[in-house]
Amino acid sequence: MRYMYLILVIFLVSLNLRPSITSVGPLFDIIQSNLGMSGVTVSLMTTLPVLCMGIFAVLAIKLNSHLGIEKSLLAAMLLILTATSLRVFANSSLFLITTSLFTGIGIGIAGPLISGFIKKHFPNKPGITGVYSVAMVIGAAIASSFSVPLFHKLNESWQNSLSFWSILALPASLLLLPLLKKKGTNSTVIPISSLFVKNKRVQLFTLFFGCMAAIFYSITAWLAPIAQSLGLSHSQSGLVLTLFTVIQIPISFFIPMLVSKTGRRKTWLLVCGLAELIGIVLLLLHFSPWFAAVFLGIGAGGLFPLAILIPIQEAKSAEEATSLSAVMQFGGYLLGSIGPLFIGFTSDLFDNFAPALAVLMIIIFILLIASLKIGDKKETV
């Protein structure tokens, strides 16, 4: 019973790590028109949360040492709940971007802590990361799929549509409460310098994570507008984004389990990276966005759970898993946050997406090279 309870906690907490971001993409054009925002400005709603997810990932280390994993996760959930619900009052670009800033802080704190939570409660079952990644994909999928229908259902209000997703943080917060009774503080703090500055392997992990994040959030934010530029309607482009997201669900669940059992991490890193490369090439050559979404979904569905599996496999303890995950996400999300902003900038500058897609191809090549060097061997960091 406790086993299933802890699984449910991981699932519900992870469910909250993407809706505040992915709910925005399908409504980009409506928000942009309503608030008179440029492509670069509207991109900040995706870029800022990702940037904060990097900057504030290191805060997870401090919170873990002072409050413990469970209390820190509760604080992150309450921040996501509050910031997302306040979007109902968003009548200016500044207010909306501010809510994105604070949801990003909450997500940034929660991400590394979930890795530590898994290492703490399931030390010999790293495949549980499949629950983490699947929940994130499901959260992303339902938010991107229902943002437009909710917009129409809730009085043609994008504010109501975006704030609706705060409801997901409530059950996650409630389920964390029983875990707060136990002492969870930890005096052991692993310095960031010892993990990153002095460790080339961790730098490699961070580079890989940054490439993965840049590709994922660029596609999440701009796949629908790219599909529209290729001739699809607003509703069809939303379905393309849904297809991209839904395909990730089974992939995200099974790949961590396969890797934890077989140890063939490098093989799946390369397969998923090549799938993303094919998807970008299809978009660049103006092939069907539907086929491109399939390959992009396979790639994204595998790369993210493999990225979060790395610190759990390589760490010796929950504290080390949290710290390693925080360092990877700190550097990785800082790099990844540039992706959506760059696409918004180039779309304004060139009035098409070809230059941005070409740069995404280069990023995928870097990711593939990093994947080869990461390999299968588990090493102590």
N, C-alpha and C positions, 0 to 999 in steps of 0.2 A: 504493500500500500504506500509506504514512504517513497519507494522507488518511483512509482507512477506520479506521486505528488511532486517530487523534485523535477521529473520530466515535464510536468505541466507548468511548473514555474519557469523553466527554461523556455518552453514554447511560448507562453504568454508574454514574458519579458521581451523575447526576441521579436515577437509579432509587432512590437511598437517601434522598431528601429528603422522603418522605411516609409510608412504611410504619410508622415508629414512632409516627405520629400517627393515621393512618387505621385501623390495626389495632385501635385501642381502641374506636371507636364501636360496632361490632356487639356488643361484649362489655360495654358500659356497665352494663346491668342486672345481669349476673352479678357483675362486679367490685363494683358498688355494694352488692349484697346480701351478698357474701362479706366485704367489709371494713367494712360498715355506714357507707358514705359518703353524704352528702347530695348533691343535684343540683349544688349549687355546688362542692362539693369534687371530685366526679368530673369536673366541667367543667375543673378545673385541669389535668387530663392533656392536654387540648387547648389550653387557654389559655396555660399556661406555655411549651410549646415555641414557640408563635407569638410570645409576648412576648419570649422569648430570641432568636428569629429576627430581631426588630427591634433589641433592645438590642445584641446581639453582631455585627450586620451591620457596624457601624463598625470592629470588630476586624479584619475582613477587609482594611481599608485598611492598618493597621499591619503585619499579617502579610505582606501582599503586598510591602510596602516592605523588610521584613527577610529574608523567606524566599523570596519569589517565589511566583507563582501555584500552581505544581505542588506544592511542598512544603507550602504552606498547605492545599491541597485534601487532601493525604494526612493531615495532622494532623486535619482535620475528619472524614474518613472513619474514622480510628481512634477518635475520640471517639464517633461514632455507633455504631460496632461494639461498643465497650466498654459504653456506657450501655445499649444495647438488650439485649445478652446478659445483663447483670446483672439484668434483670427476672425471670429464672428464680428468683431468691431473694426476690422481692417478697412479703412477708407482712404488710405494713402500708401504710397509705395514704401515710405520710411517705416510705417507701423508694420506692414506685412513683412518687410525684410528683417525687422527686429525680432518678430516671432520666429522667423527662420533661424536667426542667430541663436536663440535660446533653445529651440528644439535640437539644434546641432550640438549644443553644449551637453544636453541630456543624453543624446545618442553617443557622443564622444566618451562620456563617463561610463555608460552602460556596456559598450562593446567589449573592452578589455576585461571588465569584471565578469562577464558571462564565461569567458575562457577560463578565468580563475575559478568560477563556480563549478564548471564542469570538471576541472582538474581536482578540485577539493572533494566533490561528492561522487565522482566517477573516475578515480585515478587510473583504473585499468581498462576503461572503455572510451577511448578517444573518438570512436565512431559516433558517440552521442552528439558530436558536432553536427551530425546530419539533422538533428531536431532543431538546433540553433539556426542553421542555414535555411532549412525548409520553412520554418516559421517566418523568417525574414522575407523569403520569397512570397509566401502566402500573403503577408501583410502588404508587401509591395504590389502584389497582383490585385488584391481586392480594392486597394486604394486607387490604383490606376484605372481599373475596370469600372468602378462605380462613381468616380468623380463627376463625370459628365451626366450620368443618370441622376445623381443626387442634385446636381446643379439645376436640372429641369424640375425635379420633384420638390425642391426646397425654394420655391418662388423665384427661380432663375437667379439665385444668389450664389456666386462663387465663394463668398465669405462663409455661408452656411455649409457649403459642400466641404471646404477645407477644414473647418472647425469640427465637423462631425467626427473625424478620426480620433479625437481626444478620448472618445469613449473606450477605446481599446486599452488605454493605460489604467483604467479603473480596476478591472479584475486582476491585472498583474500586480498592482499595488496591494490589493487585499490579500492575495495569496502569499506575498512576501512577509506580511505581518507576523504570522506564527513563527517564522524563522528568526525574528528579532529577539526572542527571549533568550536565545543562546548567545554567550559571549563570542563575538566574532572579530575583535580587534587583533591586530598583529603588529608587533613592534619591528618586524624585519622589513626594511625598505631596501630594495636593490637599486643602487644608483644607476641612472640612465647612462652615465658615461661609461660604466663598466660593461654595459650591454651593447651600446652602439659605437661610441667613439673608439673603443679598443677592440672591437670584434667585427672583422670583415664579413663574416658569415651573416651576422645580424644586419649589416648594411645591405647585403645581397637580398635578404628577406624583405627589407624595407623597400628596396628598389622594385622588387617583384610586386609587392602590395600596392605601391604607388601606380605602377603601370596598370594593374588590374582595376584599381579604383577609378583612374582617369577614363579608362574605356567604359566601365560599367555605368558611371554616372553621366558620361557624355551621351551614351545610348539611351539611358533612362530618361534624360531630360529632353533629348532632341529627336528620338526616333519617330515620334508622331509628326512633328513638323517636317522632317525629312520625307516621310511617307506622303504627306500632303504636297510637298514640292514635286513629287513624282506622279501626281495626278489623283491620289486617293482623296476621298471626302473626309470631313472632320470626324464623322463617326467611324469610318473605315480605318483611319489612322489610329484611332483609339483602340480598335480591335487588334491592329498590328502590334501595338505596345502590349496589349493583354496577352497575345500569343507569345511574344518574347518573354513575358514574365511567367506565364503558366508552364511553359516547357521547362523552366528552371526547377520546378517543384520536384519531379521524380529524380532528375539529375542530381540536385543538391542533397537528396536523401541517401541515394545509393553510393555515390562516389566516395564519400568519407568512409563508409563501411568497407568498401572494396579495398581502399588504400590501407586502412588500418589492419585488414586481414592479410593482404598480399604484400604490402610494403612497396608496391610499384607506384610511388608518388610521381616520379619524373615522367613516366609514360602518360599518365592522365593529365599532367600539367601541359604536356606537348599537344595531346589530342584536343584539349579544350582551347588552347591558344590558337591552334590551326583552324578550329571551327569558327572562332571569332574573326580570324583573318579572312576566311571565305565569305562570311557575312558582310564584312566591310567592303570587300571587292565587289560583291553583288550590288550593293547600294551605289558604289562609285560608278559601276557600268550601267546603272539604271535598269537592272533586272528587277523582278518582282520583289517588293518589300516583304511580302509574305514569306518567301523562301529565305530571304536574308534574315528575317526575324527568327526562323527556326535555328539556323546555324549560330546566330548571336545568342540565342537562349541556351543552346547546348554549351557554348563556351562560358558564358557568364554563370550558368548553373553549376558548372564544375569548378571554375577558378576561385570563386569566393570561399566555398567550404574548404577547399584545399589550402587557401591562404590562412584561414582561422584554425585549421588543423595543425599547422606548422608549430606555433608556440606550445600547443598542448602536447604534441609529440616530443618536442625538444626539451621542454622544461622538466625539472625534477620535483617541483612543488607547485601548489596553487599560487603562492606569492610570485614565484618565478614566471609562471604562465601568465599571470596578470601583468607583470612588468614587461615581459617580452612582447606580449600582445599590444600593450600600450605604446611601446617604442615603435613597433612596426606600424601601428595605426597613426601615430604622431607624424612620422615622416611620410608614410604612404598616403594618408589623406591630404596632407599639405600638397603633395605632388598631384594627387588625384583631383583636387579642387580646381586646378587650372583647366581641366578638360572641358566642362560645360561652359565656362566663361570664354574659353578660346573659340569654341564653336559659335557662341553668340556674337563674338567680336568679328569673326571671319564672315559670318552670314550677313552682318551689317555692311561689312567692307566690300565683299565681292558679290553680294546678292545671290549666292548659291552655296551649297555645302561641300562641293568637290575639294577645295583646299583643306578643309577640316578633316574630311574622310581620309585624305592622303596622309595627313599627320597621324591620324589614329592607326593607320597601317604601320607606320614607323614605330609607334609605341608598342604595337603587338610584336614586331620583330625583336625589340629590346626585351619584352616579356619572355619570348621564346628562348632567347640567349640566357636570361636569368634562370629560366626553368631547367635548362641543361646543366647549369652550374649547381643549382640547388640539389638535384639528384635525389636518390632514395635513402641514402645513409643518414641515420639518426645520429646527431652529434650533440654533445652537451655544450650549451652556450655559457 
